[in-house]
Amino acid sequence: MHVIIGVDPGTTLAIAAFGLDGKFVGAWSARDAGKDAAVRRINDFGTPALIATDVSIPPDLVVKLASDYNVRIFSPPQNLPVKEKLELARKFDYENEHELDAIAAARRAYRAYENKLRLIDRVLAEKGEAQKADAVKQLVIGGLSVHRALLFLEPKPAQVQHAQTKPAPVGRPNQNELSYELQSAFKTIMELRKALERLEAERKSLAERLAEHEKGMAARMRESAEIRRLQRRIYILEEILHKIRTRKKRPSEQQQKQKEQKKNLKQQAANEKQFDEQPAEHEKQFDVEALVSAYRQDR
């Protein structure tokens, strides 16, 4: 049985599966589970026809699983909002938010193909070939139209060789050979579409990583520029602080000089005073001698 697989990678890995008839197959989750565990659980659910994710850029595990199973990837145009996830999963049982995401991814993928899948059921029922429904749906999800999928399932040339009654004209391929070539061409187209989608998913993933890397580099550059700006500001502030300290220091030196000058002036004044007093004493002594000399003459 072919199934649509929803995958939610992370520390807790979750897998959910829906049949191509839209019926819920089941959901599973486990902590610290890797790709091998995912493959085992997917195989328990059925054969993948599509790997789905709930984010616009498929995670690496989704791309790897799609490559291993050689199936297409479904990713929504934008990350599914929580409200839509709850609506998509409201009828189904899940144990945690990771299983919710996986169910929402698978259910959203089924809805993207629902009209075509229902058309296949009607067309095959009218043809009495309802047993081909699963195979035709798988091919349509793989990239073929309903008409081409039906042609692809036509019996191979070896299977109808016994029914051939007339040999084909020389140089002209018979209908069976044309049918076989057509089937080969359809298969090649389908495989190329799958490969193209996986490459596109990888491109988106790499582009996102590159954008994150560039964003991180830009942030680091802004951080470095901010650091340099702050370092310049610190340097300027240190220069200003040094000048302020120098200015505060200079008045104290001036005051010291003024104090020394005052002291010198006081000392000079004291010396001058002492010098002034000495001549007075000398003058007084000179007058006494003059008086004594005049007294002696008078005698």
KARA-V86416 format. One record per residue. SS is DSSP state (~ for helix, > for strand, _ for the rest). PHI is phi in whole degrees, -180 to 180 (* if undefined). D_LAST is the distance of its C-alpha to the last C-alpha in Angstrom with 1 decimal. Layout:
ss=(SS & SS)
phi=(PHI & PHI)
d_last=(D_LAST & D_LAST)
This chain:
ss=(_ & > & > & > & > & > & > & > & _ & _ & _ & > & > & > & > & > & > & > & > & _ & _ & _ & _ & > & > & > & > & > & > & > & > & _ & _ & _ & ~ & ~ & ~ & ~ & ~ & ~ & ~ & ~ & ~ & ~ & ~ & _ & > & > & > & > & > & > & > & _ & _ & _ & _ & _ & _ & ~ & ~ & ~ & ~ & ~ & ~ & ~ & ~ & ~ & ~ & _ & _ & > & > & > & > & _ & _ & _ & _ & _ & _ & ~ & ~ & ~ & ~ & ~ & ~ & ~ & ~ & _ & _ & _ & _ & _ & _ & _ & ~ & ~ & ~ & ~ & ~ & ~ & ~ & ~ & ~ & ~ & ~ & ~ & ~ & ~ & ~ & ~ & ~ & ~ & ~ & ~ & ~ & ~ & ~ & ~ & ~ & ~ & ~ & ~ & ~ & ~ & ~ & _ & _ & ~ & ~ & ~ & ~ & ~ & ~ & ~ & ~ & ~ & ~ & ~ & ~ & ~ & _ & _ & _ & ~ & ~ & ~ & ~ & ~ & ~ & ~ & _ & _ & _ & _ & ~ & ~ & ~ & ~ & ~ & ~ & ~ & _ & _ & _ & _ & _ & _ & _ & _ & _ & _ & _ & ~ & ~ & ~ & ~ & ~ & ~ & ~ & ~ & ~ & ~ & ~ & ~ & ~ & ~ & ~ & ~ & ~ & ~ & ~ & ~ & ~ & ~ & ~ & ~ & ~ & ~ & ~ & ~ & ~ & ~ & ~ & ~ & ~ & ~ & ~ & ~ & ~ & ~ & ~ & ~ & ~ & ~ & ~ & ~ & ~ & ~ & ~ & ~ & ~ & ~ & ~ & ~ & ~ & ~ & ~ & ~ & ~ & ~ & ~ & ~ & ~ & ~ & ~ & ~ & ~ & ~ & ~ & ~ & ~ & ~ & ~ & ~ & ~ & ~ & ~ & ~ & ~ & ~ & ~ & ~ & ~ & ~ & ~ & ~ & ~ & ~ & ~ & ~ & ~ & ~ & ~ & ~ & ~ & ~ & ~ & ~ & ~ & ~ & ~ & ~ & ~ & ~ & ~ & ~ & ~ & ~ & ~ & ~ & ~ & ~ & ~ & ~ & ~ & ~ & ~ & ~ & ~ & ~ & ~ & ~ & ~ & ~ & ~ & ~ & _)
phi=(* & -85 & -137 & -98 & -106 & -102 & -126 & -124 & -74 & 142 & -57 & -106 & -88 & -129 & -129 & -135 & -138 & -128 & -72 & -72 & -95 & 89 & -81 & -74 & -91 & 162 & -140 & -151 & -151 & -160 & -82 & 55 & -98 & -106 & -63 & -61 & -65 & -64 & -63 & -61 & -69 & -60 & -63 & -67 & -77 & 153 & -98 & -64 & -107 & -162 & -110 & -121 & -135 & -97 & -118 & -71 & -107 & -60 & -65 & -58 & -62 & -63 & -64 & -65 & -65 & -62 & -68 & -63 & -90 & 56 & -128 & -79 & -110 & -110 & -139 & -70 & -59 & -130 & -54 & -66 & -72 & -59 & -59 & -68 & -61 & -64 & -68 & -66 & -106 & -66 & -93 & -122 & -86 & -149 & -101 & -156 & -67 & -71 & -66 & -59 & -63 & -66 & -64 & -61 & -63 & -67 & -66 & -65 & -66 & -62 & -63 & -66 & -111 & -57 & -62 & -64 & -67 & -69 & -61 & -61 & -59 & -67 & -61 & -70 & -64 & -66 & -86 & 71 & -123 & -59 & -66 & -87 & -56 & -62 & -67 & -65 & -62 & -61 & -69 & -65 & -63 & -70 & 130 & -91 & -76 & -60 & -62 & -67 & -64 & -66 & -64 & -62 & -89 & -62 & -56 & -71 & -53 & -65 & -77 & -114 & -61 & -69 & -86 & -75 & -103 & -119 & -69 & -71 & -55 & -62 & 85 & -120 & -69 & -80 & -63 & -66 & -66 & -63 & -62 & -66 & -64 & -65 & -62 & -63 & -65 & -61 & -64 & -63 & -60 & -64 & -66 & -65 & -64 & -62 & -63 & -64 & -66 & -66 & -64 & -65 & -64 & -64 & -61 & -61 & -63 & -66 & -63 & -66 & -62 & -63 & -63 & -65 & -64 & -64 & -64 & -65 & -64 & -63 & -65 & -66 & -65 & -63 & -64 & -64 & -63 & -66 & -63 & -63 & -63 & -67 & -64 & -62 & -64 & -62 & -61 & -64 & -64 & -65 & -63 & -63 & -62 & -63 & -65 & -63 & -64 & -66 & -65 & -69 & -77 & -62 & -58 & -67 & -67 & -63 & -62 & -63 & -64 & -62 & -65 & -66 & -63 & -61 & -64 & -64 & -63 & -64 & -66 & -65 & -64 & -64 & -65 & -64 & -64 & -64 & -67 & -66 & -71 & -62 & -60 & -63 & -65 & -64 & -64 & -65 & -63 & -66 & -68 & -63 & -63 & -64 & -64 & -64 & -66 & -70 & -64 & -66 & -68 & -67 & -70)
d_last=(168.4 & 165.7 & 162.6 & 159.4 & 156.4 & 153.1 & 150.1 & 146.6 & 144.5 & 141.4 & 140.2 & 143.3 & 146.2 & 148.9 & 152.4 & 154.9 & 158.4 & 160.8 & 164.4 & 165.5 & 167.4 & 164.0 & 164.6 & 161.6 & 162.1 & 159.0 & 155.2 & 153.2 & 149.6 & 147.6 & 144.0 & 142.9 & 146.4 & 146.7 & 149.2 & 151.8 & 151.9 & 152.3 & 155.2 & 157.0 & 156.6 & 157.8 & 160.8 & 161.7 & 161.6 & 163.8 & 163.6 & 160.8 & 161.7 & 158.2 & 154.7 & 152.6 & 148.9 & 147.1 & 144.3 & 144.4 & 143.2 & 145.5 & 143.6 & 144.2 & 146.6 & 148.8 & 149.0 & 149.8 & 152.5 & 154.1 & 154.1 & 155.6 & 158.4 & 158.7 & 158.5 & 156.6 & 153.3 & 152.9 & 149.5 & 148.7 & 146.9 & 144.0 & 143.1 & 145.3 & 143.3 & 143.5 & 145.6 & 148.2 & 148.3 & 149.0 & 151.8 & 153.4 & 153.4 & 154.0 & 157.7 & 157.0 & 155.6 & 152.3 & 149.9 & 146.6 & 144.9 & 145.7 & 149.4 & 148.9 & 147.5 & 150.3 & 153.0 & 151.4 & 151.3 & 154.9 & 156.1 & 154.2 & 155.9 & 159.3 & 158.8 & 158.0 & 161.5 & 163.3 & 165.4 & 166.6 & 167.5 & 169.5 & 171.2 & 172.3 & 173.8 & 175.8 & 177.0 & 178.1 & 179.8 & 181.8 & 182.8 & 183.6 & 181.0 & 178.5 & 178.2 & 176.3 & 173.6 & 171.0 & 171.4 & 171.4 & 168.3 & 166.5 & 167.3 & 166.3 & 162.9 & 162.7 & 162.9 & 166.6 & 168.3 & 171.0 & 173.7 & 172.3 & 171.9 & 175.6 & 176.5 & 174.3 & 176.3 & 179.7 & 181.6 & 180.7 & 183.2 & 184.3 & 185.1 & 187.4 & 188.9 & 192.1 & 192.5 & 192.4 & 196.0 & 195.5 & 193.6 & 190.8 & 191.6 & 190.4 & 186.8 & 186.1 & 184.3 & 186.1 & 184.8 & 183.7 & 181.7 & 180.0 & 179.3 & 177.8 & 175.6 & 174.5 & 173.6 & 171.5 & 169.8 & 169.0 & 167.7 & 165.4 & 164.1 & 163.4 & 161.6 & 159.5 & 158.5 & 157.5 & 155.4 & 153.8 & 152.8 & 151.3 & 149.4 & 148.2 & 147.1 & 145.2 & 143.6 & 142.4 & 141.1 & 139.2 & 137.9 & 136.6 & 134.9 & 133.4 & 132.2 & 130.6 & 129.0 & 127.6 & 126.4 & 124.6 & 123.1 & 122.0 & 120.5 & 118.7 & 117.5 & 116.2 & 114.5 & 112.9 & 111.7 & 110.3 & 108.5 & 107.0 & 106.0 & 104.3 & 102.6 & 101.2 & 100.0 & 98.4 & 96.6 & 95.4 & 94.2 & 92.4 & 90.6 & 89.6 & 88.4 & 86.4 & 84.7 & 84.0 & 82.4 & 80.4 & 79.1 & 78.2 & 76.3 & 74.3 & 72.4 & 71.2 & 69.8 & 68.2 & 66.7 & 65.4 & 63.9 & 62.3 & 61.0 & 59.5 & 58.0 & 56.4 & 55.1 & 53.6 & 52.1 & 50.5 & 49.2 & 47.8 & 46.2 & 44.7 & 43.3 & 41.9 & 40.2 & 38.7 & 37.5 & 36.0 & 34.1 & 32.6 & 30.7 & 29.2 & 27.8 & 26.5 & 25.0 & 23.3 & 21.8 & 20.6 & 18.7 & 16.9 & 15.7 & 14.6 & 12.6 & 10.9 & 10.2 & 8.9 & 6.5 & 5.3 & 5.4 & 3.8 & 0.0)
